[in-house]
Amino acid sequence: MRISGSESWFQCHLQRDFLRINIGILELYAYSMVFFDYEYSMENVSFGFIHTIGENHHI
């Protein structure tokens, strides 16, 4: 019975660490949106993607 109790304690800590990691990822994403012009970078990415697709189809 003691083992199951420690297991639930371990799971609680695992879930809390996982939540902290997710929040960290969201914070990084928010910071990247602040530091870089998000719309501009997305336009460049989509334009580059369409450009490479076009090149591949021409070949």
Secondary structure as a PSIPRED ss2 file (coil, helix, strand):
# PSIPRED VFORMAT (PSIPRED V4.0)

   1 M C   1.000  0.000  0.000
   2 R H   0.000  1.000  0.000
   3 I H   0.000  1.000  0.000
   4 S H   0.000  1.000  0.000
   5 G H   0.000  1.000  0.000
   6 S H   0.000  1.000  0.000
   7 E H   0.000  1.000  0.000
   8 S H   0.000  1.000  0.000
   9 W H   0.000  1.000  0.000
  10 F H   0.000  1.000  0.000
  11 Q H   0.000  1.000  0.000
  12 C H   0.000  1.000  0.000
  13 H H   0.000  1.000  0.000
  14 L H   0.000  1.000  0.000
  15 Q H   0.000  1.000  0.000
  16 R H   0.000  1.000  0.000
  17 D H   0.000  1.000  0.000
  18 F H   0.000  1.000  0.000
  19 L H   0.000  1.000  0.000
  20 R H   0.000  1.000  0.000
  21 I H   0.000  1.000  0.000
  22 N H   0.000  1.000  0.000
  23 I H   0.000  1.000  0.000
  24 G H   0.000  1.000  0.000
  25 I H   0.000  1.000  0.000
  26 L H   0.000  1.000  0.000
  27 E H   0.000  1.000  0.000
  28 L H   0.000  1.000  0.000
  29 Y H   0.000  1.000  0.000
  30 A H   0.000  1.000  0.000
  31 Y H   0.000  1.000  0.000
  32 S H   0.000  1.000  0.000
  33 M H   0.000  1.000  0.000
  34 V H   0.000  1.000  0.000
  35 F H   0.000  1.000  0.000
  36 F C   1.000  0.000  0.000
  37 D C   1.000  0.000  0.000
  38 Y H   0.000  1.000  0.000
  39 E H   0.000  1.000  0.000
  40 Y H   0.000  1.000  0.000
  41 S H   0.000  1.000  0.000
  42 M H   0.000  1.000  0.000
  43 E H   0.000  1.000  0.000
  44 N H   0.000  1.000  0.000
  45 V H   0.000  1.000  0.000
  46 S H   0.000  1.000  0.000
  47 F H   0.000  1.000  0.000
  48 G H   0.000  1.000  0.000
  49 F H   0.000  1.000  0.000
  50 I H   0.000  1.000  0.000
  51 H H   0.000  1.000  0.000
  52 T H   0.000  1.000  0.000
  53 I H   0.000  1.000  0.000
  54 G H   0.000  1.000  0.000
  55 E H   0.000  1.000  0.000
  56 N H   0.000  1.000  0.000
  57 H H   0.000  1.000  0.000
  58 H H   0.000  1.000  0.000
  59 I C   1.000  0.000  0.000
